[in-house]
Amino acid sequence: MTFYHFTGIKGSGMSSLAQILFDSGEQVQGSDYETYYFTEKPLRERDMMILPFSADNIKEGMTVIAGNAFPDEHPEIVRAKELGVEVIRYHKFLGDYINRYTSIAITGAHGKTSTTGLMSHVIAGFMPTSFLIGDGTGSGKEDASFFVMEACEYRRHFLAYHPDYAVMLNIDFDHPDYFSGIDDVYSAFQELALQVNKAIIACGDDEHLQKIQANVPVVYYGFGSHNDFEARNIEKSTEGTTFEVYVRNEYYDKFFIPLYGDHTILNALAVISLCHYEGIPAQLIQERLRTYGGVKRRFTETKIGNSILVDDYAHHPTEIRATIQSARQKYPDRQVIAVFQPHTFSRTAAFLKDFADSLSQADAVYLCDIFGSAREKQGALSIEDLQALITNSRVLQTDNIVHLKEHTDAVFLFMGAGDVNKYQSAFENVLKSNEETA
């Protein structure tokens, strides 16, 4: 048994990895800021020790796994090096760890978390599976055959991995604080493609992914007839989505997913394609798809009275469009109200017009102050710059959240990658107090 100490254990990937190692029988503890974050809930459920940052946390005989947000000058990392304790960066550790399994890396600008959750749920019905999801969820099985993981392109972190399979969902420009443009993003994915050992499962409807070169087979899926795996005869309802799958123009089978929006069909197709490649029976895939319960902060619903509140991580124009489309499929007779908190000043500046266009597809738009990051706490623009581009949009604060009550029997989409949940919590309190006094 190894004694692992995680510096920054509340990070979404770090929390997931800590859970995997703990479940696999290792001794695990960690440290972080004392502010509560949702990723610590599964750690506390396992009674893992979470300490405030301190050099005194580091002892001889440990192995320190360091989160990428923390520099080499962090007191814990300095102390570890003084004691001769091994320090491994998160992505380097994970890159080595996955070599024990048939590894499946899920990557793309959008949909990584949802698809990683879906893939791990389906494959776990076939063989013991460990998984790492970017919503702070991880599970380790001592007898695992497969390892399904979310692999992020930011700062080219995913180049630490040499997976058996890479599932490439899409290539889109994001993280403008790091990538110079779409060609720079493409080059990162192309580099990853050359590190894959067995096959790449890629969305063939994505013009950039069509150009990917690899030393292993590239299997394409999508809506277009040029794909190896094609979704046809799609039926959408308020219960979910049914579609048929054709493999190289031959009927394969019919599938139902309790999910909404075109993007969820593509995510499911990615899973079906990989499972078919691995010889997993269609009937098992069908059963597992039907029982999928979703992941955190991806169209997570709360119902209070006649109002439906949806918590969603959407923080890019493409994701906002997908979330609104999902809401309209599931609740076709209700108003869709967007409550959006932009995440980082650089992203807001880069996509200002695109944000306005995507949000305008909602029936009403409320905007929250821009959420900065540790790297950029302020910028040259403000939320009013976005508001000016969206007709009749309003800026929302937690103390004027009552304005949302003007919309009755509506679906409220609280979207963002920052702390937009505080606006949802404030609105929940208003709705609950109304119920109590009614």
C-alpha positions as CSV (number, residue, x, y, z in Angstrom):
1,M,0.0,0.0,0.0
2,T,1.3,3.5,-0.9
3,F,0.5,6.6,1.1
4,Y,-0.5,9.3,-1.3
5,H,-0.9,13.0,-0.3
6,F,-2.8,15.2,-2.8
7,T,-1.8,18.9,-2.9
8,G,-5.0,20.5,-4.1
9,I,-7.3,17.5,-3.5
10,K,-10.5,19.4,-4.3
11,G,-9.6,20.0,-7.9
12,S,-12.1,18.2,-10.1
13,G,-9.5,15.8,-11.6
14,M,-7.5,15.5,-8.4
15,S,-10.7,14.6,-6.4
16,S,-11.6,11.9,-8.9
17,L,-8.1,10.4,-8.9
18,A,-8.0,10.4,-5.1
19,Q,-11.3,8.5,-5.0
20,I,-9.9,5.9,-7.5
21,L,-6.7,5.3,-5.5
22,F,-8.7,5.1,-2.2
23,D,-11.2,2.7,-3.7
24,S,-8.3,0.6,-5.0
25,G,-7.0,0.1,-1.5
26,E,-4.3,2.8,-1.2
27,Q,-3.9,5.2,1.7
28,V,-5.0,8.7,0.6
29,Q,-5.2,12.1,2.2
30,G,-5.0,15.6,0.8
31,S,-4.9,19.3,1.4
32,D,-6.6,22.4,-0.1
33,Y,-8.2,25.7,0.6
34,E,-10.8,25.6,3.4
35,T,-13.6,27.0,1.1
36,Y,-16.2,24.3,0.5
37,Y,-16.3,23.0,-3.1
38,F,-18.7,20.3,-4.4
39,T,-15.9,18.0,-5.4
40,E,-15.1,17.4,-1.7
41,K,-18.4,15.7,-1.0
42,P,-17.4,12.2,-2.3
43,L,-14.0,12.5,-0.4
44,R,-15.8,13.2,2.9
45,E,-18.2,10.3,2.2
46,R,-15.1,8.1,2.2
47,D,-13.8,9.7,5.4
48,M,-10.7,10.8,3.6
49,M,-8.6,13.3,5.6
50,I,-8.7,16.8,4.0
51,L,-6.2,19.3,5.7
52,P,-5.5,23.0,5.2
53,F,-2.4,23.6,3.1
54,S,0.7,23.3,5.3
55,A,4.3,22.2,4.8
56,D,3.8,20.1,8.0
57,N,1.4,17.9,6.1
58,I,4.3,16.3,4.2
59,K,6.0,13.4,5.9
60,E,8.8,10.9,4.8
61,G,7.5,7.8,3.0
62,M,4.6,9.6,1.2
63,T,4.1,10.1,-2.5
64,V,2.9,13.6,-3.3
65,I,0.5,14.1,-6.2
66,A,0.5,17.8,-7.0
67,G,-2.3,19.6,-8.8
68,N,-1.3,21.7,-11.8
69,A,-2.7,24.9,-10.3
70,F,0.0,24.9,-7.7
71,P,3.6,26.0,-8.6
72,D,6.8,24.3,-7.5
73,E,7.2,27.1,-4.9
74,H,4.1,25.9,-3.0
75,P,5.2,25.2,0.6
76,E,4.1,21.6,0.5
77,I,6.0,20.9,-2.7
78,V,9.1,22.7,-1.3
79,R,8.9,20.6,1.9
80,A,8.5,17.4,-0.1
81,K,11.7,18.1,-2.1
82,E,13.5,18.9,1.1
83,L,12.6,15.5,2.6
84,G,13.3,13.7,-0.6
85,V,9.6,12.8,-1.0
86,E,8.6,12.0,-4.6
87,V,6.4,14.7,-6.2
88,I,4.4,13.7,-9.3
89,R,2.2,16.1,-11.2
90,Y,-1.4,15.0,-11.7
91,H,-1.2,14.4,-15.4
92,K,2.1,12.6,-15.3
93,F,0.8,10.3,-12.6
94,L,-2.4,9.6,-14.5
95,G,-0.5,9.0,-17.7
96,D,1.5,6.2,-16.1
97,Y,-1.4,4.8,-14.1
98,I,-3.6,4.1,-17.1
99,N,-1.1,1.8,-18.6
100,R,-2.4,-1.0,-16.3
101,Y,-5.7,-1.1,-18.1
102,T,-7.4,-0.9,-21.5
103,S,-7.6,2.9,-21.4
104,I,-10.2,5.1,-23.1
105,A,-9.5,8.8,-23.1
106,I,-12.5,11.0,-23.9
107,T,-11.6,14.4,-25.3
108,G,-13.1,17.3,-27.2
109,A,-13.9,21.0,-26.6
110,H,-17.5,20.0,-25.4
111,G,-19.2,16.9,-24.0
112,K,-16.2,15.3,-22.3
113,T,-17.8,14.9,-18.9
114,S,-21.1,13.7,-20.1
115,T,-19.6,11.2,-22.5
116,T,-17.1,9.9,-19.9
117,G,-20.0,9.3,-17.6
118,L,-22.0,7.5,-20.3
119,M,-19.0,5.5,-21.5
120,S,-18.0,4.3,-18.0
121,H,-21.6,3.4,-17.2
122,V,-22.1,1.3,-20.3
123,I,-18.7,-0.5,-20.2
124,A,-19.1,-1.3,-16.5
125,G,-22.0,-3.5,-17.4
126,F,-19.6,-5.6,-19.5
127,M,-16.4,-5.7,-17.4
128,P,-15.1,-4.1,-14.2
129,T,-14.3,-0.5,-15.0
130,S,-12.5,2.3,-13.2
131,F,-13.3,5.8,-14.3
132,L,-12.3,9.4,-13.8
133,I,-14.9,12.1,-14.6
134,G,-14.2,15.8,-14.7
135,D,-17.2,16.6,-12.4
136,G,-15.2,15.4,-9.4
137,T,-16.4,11.7,-9.6
138,G,-14.0,8.8,-9.6
139,S,-14.3,5.1,-8.9
140,G,-11.5,2.5,-8.7
141,K,-12.1,-1.2,-9.0
142,E,-9.3,-3.5,-7.8
143,D,-10.1,-6.0,-10.6
144,A,-10.8,-3.4,-13.3
145,S,-10.1,-4.2,-17.0
146,F,-11.0,-0.8,-18.4
147,F,-10.1,2.7,-17.4
148,V,-12.3,5.5,-18.8
149,M,-11.1,9.0,-18.3
150,E,-11.8,12.6,-19.3
151,A,-8.8,14.1,-21.0
152,C,-8.6,17.9,-21.3
153,E,-6.9,19.7,-24.1
154,Y,-6.2,22.8,-22.0
155,R,-2.5,23.6,-21.9
156,R,-2.1,20.4,-23.9
157,H,-2.4,18.4,-20.6
158,F,-3.8,15.4,-22.5
159,L,-0.4,14.9,-24.2
160,A,0.7,13.2,-20.9
161,Y,-1.4,10.2,-22.0
162,H,-0.8,7.4,-24.4
163,P,-4.3,5.7,-24.3
164,D,-5.4,2.6,-26.1
165,Y,-8.4,4.5,-27.4
166,A,-9.1,8.2,-27.9
167,V,-12.7,9.3,-28.3
168,M,-12.5,12.7,-30.1
169,L,-15.9,14.4,-29.8
170,N,-15.2,17.8,-31.5
171,I,-12.6,20.4,-32.1
172,D,-13.6,24.0,-31.3
173,F,-11.8,27.1,-30.2
174,D,-11.8,27.6,-26.5
175,H,-9.3,28.6,-23.7
176,P,-8.3,31.8,-25.5
177,D,-5.9,32.5,-22.6
178,Y,-3.8,29.6,-24.0
179,F,-4.7,28.7,-27.5
180,S,-4.0,31.2,-30.3
181,G,-6.8,30.0,-32.5
182,I,-8.5,26.9,-34.0
183,D,-5.4,25.8,-35.8
184,D,-3.5,25.7,-32.5
185,V,-6.2,23.6,-31.0
186,Y,-6.2,21.3,-34.0
187,S,-2.4,20.8,-33.7
188,A,-2.9,19.6,-30.1
189,F,-5.4,17.0,-31.1
190,Q,-3.3,15.9,-34.0
191,E,-0.4,15.4,-31.6
192,L,-2.5,13.3,-29.3
193,A,-3.7,11.2,-32.3
194,L,-0.2,10.0,-32.9
195,Q,0.0,8.8,-29.3
196,V,-3.0,6.5,-29.5
197,N,-2.3,2.7,-29.4
198,K,-5.4,0.9,-30.7
199,A,-8.0,3.2,-32.4
200,I,-9.5,6.7,-32.5
201,I,-13.3,7.1,-32.4
202,A,-14.0,10.5,-33.9
203,C,-17.1,12.6,-34.9
204,G,-17.0,12.6,-38.7
205,D,-19.4,15.5,-38.8
206,D,-16.7,17.8,-37.4
207,E,-14.7,19.3,-40.3
208,H,-11.5,19.4,-38.2
209,L,-11.7,15.8,-37.0
210,Q,-12.0,14.7,-40.6
211,K,-8.4,15.8,-41.2
212,I,-6.9,13.9,-38.3
213,Q,-4.0,11.7,-39.3
214,A,-3.1,8.6,-37.2
215,N,-1.1,5.4,-37.1
216,V,-4.1,3.5,-35.9
217,P,-7.7,3.1,-37.4
218,V,-9.9,6.2,-37.2
219,V,-13.6,5.2,-36.8
220,Y,-16.0,7.9,-37.6
221,Y,-19.6,8.4,-36.2
222,G,-22.2,11.1,-36.8
223,F,-25.4,12.1,-38.6
224,G,-23.8,12.2,-42.1
225,S,-23.9,9.1,-44.4
226,H,-20.1,9.3,-44.9
227,N,-19.6,8.0,-41.3
228,D,-18.8,4.4,-40.3
229,F,-21.5,4.7,-37.6
230,E,-24.5,6.7,-38.6
231,A,-27.6,7.7,-36.6
232,R,-30.9,7.6,-38.6
233,N,-34.6,7.7,-38.1
234,I,-34.3,9.9,-35.0
235,E,-37.4,10.3,-32.8
236,K,-37.4,13.0,-30.1
237,S,-39.9,13.1,-27.3
238,T,-40.3,14.5,-23.8
239,E,-39.0,11.2,-22.4
240,G,-35.8,11.1,-24.4
241,T,-34.5,10.2,-27.8
242,T,-34.7,7.0,-30.0
243,F,-32.5,6.4,-33.0
244,E,-31.3,3.6,-35.3
245,V,-27.6,3.0,-35.9
246,Y,-26.2,1.9,-39.3
247,V,-22.7,0.5,-39.5
248,R,-21.2,1.2,-42.9
249,N,-24.7,1.5,-44.3
250,E,-25.9,-1.8,-42.7
251,Y,-28.6,-1.7,-40.0
252,Y,-27.1,-2.5,-36.6
253,D,-29.7,-1.8,-33.9
254,K,-32.1,0.6,-32.4
255,F,-31.3,2.5,-29.2
256,F,-33.1,4.8,-26.7
257,I,-31.4,7.3,-24.4
258,P,-33.1,9.2,-21.6
259,L,-31.4,12.4,-22.8
260,Y,-32.2,15.5,-24.9
261,G,-30.6,17.4,-27.7
262,D,-28.6,16.4,-30.8
263,H,-25.3,16.5,-28.9
264,T,-26.5,13.6,-26.7
265,I,-27.2,11.5,-29.7
266,L,-23.6,12.1,-30.9
267,N,-22.2,11.3,-27.4
268,A,-24.2,8.0,-27.4
269,L,-22.9,7.2,-30.9
270,A,-19.4,7.6,-29.7
271,V,-20.0,5.1,-26.9
272,I,-21.8,2.7,-29.3
273,S,-19.0,2.9,-31.8
274,L,-16.3,2.0,-29.2
275,C,-18.4,-0.7,-27.7
276,H,-19.0,-2.3,-31.1
277,Y,-15.2,-2.1,-31.8
278,E,-14.6,-3.9,-28.4
279,G,-17.2,-6.6,-29.2
280,I,-19.7,-5.6,-26.5
281,P,-23.1,-6.9,-27.3
282,A,-25.8,-4.5,-28.6
283,Q,-28.4,-5.7,-26.1
284,L,-26.1,-4.9,-23.2
285,I,-25.4,-1.4,-24.7
286,Q,-29.1,-0.8,-25.0
287,E,-29.8,-1.8,-21.4
288,R,-27.0,0.4,-20.0
289,L,-27.9,3.4,-22.1
290,R,-31.5,3.2,-20.8
291,T,-30.3,3.3,-17.2
292,Y,-27.9,6.2,-17.4
293,G,-28.5,8.8,-14.7
294,G,-26.3,11.6,-15.8
295,V,-23.3,13.4,-14.2
296,K,-23.0,16.5,-11.9
297,R,-23.8,19.9,-13.3
298,R,-24.9,18.6,-16.7
299,F,-28.7,19.5,-17.1
300,T,-29.1,18.7,-13.4
301,E,-32.8,19.5,-12.5
302,T,-34.4,20.7,-9.3
303,K,-38.2,21.2,-9.2
304,I,-39.8,23.6,-6.8
305,G,-43.5,24.2,-7.2
306,N,-44.2,24.8,-10.9
307,S,-40.6,26.0,-11.6
308,I,-37.8,23.8,-13.0
309,L,-34.3,24.9,-12.2
310,V,-31.5,23.4,-14.3
311,D,-27.8,23.6,-13.2
312,D,-25.5,23.3,-16.2
313,Y,-21.8,23.8,-16.7
314,A,-22.3,25.4,-20.2
315,H,-19.7,28.1,-20.5
316,H,-19.1,28.3,-24.3
317,P,-21.6,29.4,-27.0
318,T,-21.8,25.9,-28.5
319,E,-22.7,24.5,-25.1
320,I,-25.3,27.2,-24.4
321,R,-27.0,26.3,-27.7
322,A,-27.0,22.6,-26.8
323,T,-28.5,23.2,-23.3
324,I,-31.3,25.5,-24.6
325,Q,-32.1,22.8,-27.3
326,S,-32.3,20.1,-24.6
327,A,-34.7,22.2,-22.5
328,R,-36.9,22.9,-25.5
329,Q,-37.1,19.2,-26.3
330,K,-37.9,18.1,-22.8
331,Y,-40.2,21.0,-22.0
332,P,-41.7,22.2,-25.3
333,D,-44.6,24.1,-23.6
334,R,-42.6,26.1,-21.2
335,Q,-40.6,29.4,-21.4
336,V,-36.9,28.9,-21.3
337,I,-35.1,31.5,-19.2
338,A,-31.3,31.7,-19.4
339,V,-29.3,32.8,-16.4
340,F,-25.7,33.0,-17.5
341,Q,-22.4,33.8,-15.7
342,P,-19.5,34.2,-18.1
343,H,-16.3,32.4,-17.1
344,T,-13.0,34.3,-17.4
345,F,-12.5,37.7,-19.1
346,S,-10.5,36.4,-22.0
347,R,-13.2,33.9,-23.0
348,T,-15.9,36.5,-22.6
349,A,-13.9,38.9,-24.8
350,A,-13.2,36.3,-27.5
351,F,-16.8,35.1,-27.8
352,L,-18.8,38.2,-26.9
353,K,-20.9,38.2,-30.1
354,D,-21.3,34.4,-30.1
355,F,-22.4,34.5,-26.5
356,A,-25.1,37.1,-27.4
357,D,-26.3,35.0,-30.4
358,S,-26.5,31.8,-28.5
359,L,-28.2,33.3,-25.4
360,S,-30.7,35.1,-27.6
361,Q,-32.3,31.7,-28.4
362,A,-33.8,31.7,-24.9
363,D,-37.1,33.5,-24.1
364,A,-35.5,35.8,-21.6
365,V,-31.8,36.4,-20.6
366,Y,-30.3,37.3,-17.2
367,L,-26.6,38.0,-16.9
368,C,-24.4,37.6,-13.9
369,D,-21.0,39.4,-13.3
370,I,-18.1,37.8,-15.1
371,F,-16.4,35.1,-12.9
372,G,-12.6,35.6,-13.0
373,S,-10.0,32.9,-12.5
374,A,-6.8,32.5,-10.4
375,R,-4.9,33.5,-13.6
376,E,-7.0,36.5,-14.5
377,K,-8.9,38.3,-11.8
378,Q,-10.0,41.3,-13.9
379,G,-10.3,42.4,-17.5
380,A,-11.1,45.4,-19.7
381,L,-14.7,44.6,-20.2
382,S,-17.7,44.0,-17.9
383,I,-21.0,42.2,-18.0
384,E,-22.7,45.3,-19.4
385,D,-20.7,44.9,-22.6
386,L,-22.5,41.6,-23.2
387,Q,-25.9,43.0,-22.0
388,A,-25.7,45.7,-24.7
389,L,-25.7,43.0,-27.4
390,I,-28.8,41.1,-26.1
391,T,-32.2,42.8,-26.5
392,N,-34.1,43.1,-23.2
393,S,-31.5,41.2,-21.2
394,R,-31.0,42.2,-17.5
395,V,-28.0,42.0,-15.1
396,L,-28.8,39.9,-12.1
397,Q,-27.4,40.0,-8.6
398,T,-28.3,37.7,-5.7
399,D,-30.1,40.5,-3.9
400,N,-32.5,41.2,-6.9
401,I,-33.0,37.5,-7.8
402,V,-36.7,38.0,-7.1
403,H,-37.0,39.4,-10.7
404,L,-36.9,35.8,-11.9
405,K,-40.3,35.2,-10.3
406,E,-41.8,37.3,-13.2
407,H,-41.6,34.0,-15.2
408,T,-44.1,31.4,-14.0
409,D,-44.1,27.7,-15.0
410,A,-40.7,28.3,-16.7
411,V,-37.5,26.4,-17.1
412,F,-34.6,28.3,-15.6
413,L,-31.1,27.4,-17.0
414,F,-28.4,28.5,-14.6
415,M,-25.3,28.2,-16.8
416,G,-21.6,28.8,-16.2
417,A,-18.3,27.3,-14.9
418,G,-17.9,29.6,-12.0
419,D,-20.1,30.0,-8.9
420,V,-23.4,30.5,-10.8
421,N,-24.9,28.0,-8.3
422,K,-25.1,30.8,-5.7
423,Y,-27.7,32.5,-7.9
424,Q,-29.7,29.3,-8.2
425,S,-29.5,28.8,-4.4
426,A,-30.8,32.3,-3.8
427,F,-33.7,31.7,-6.2
428,E,-34.4,28.4,-4.6
429,N,-34.7,30.1,-1.2
430,V,-37.2,32.7,-2.7
431,L,-39.3,29.9,-4.2
432,K,-39.3,27.8,-1.1
433,S,-40.3,30.8,1.1
434,N,-43.1,31.5,-1.2
435,E,-44.3,27.9,-0.9
436,E,-44.2,28.1,2.9
437,T,-46.3,31.3,3.0
438,A,-48.7,30.2,0.3
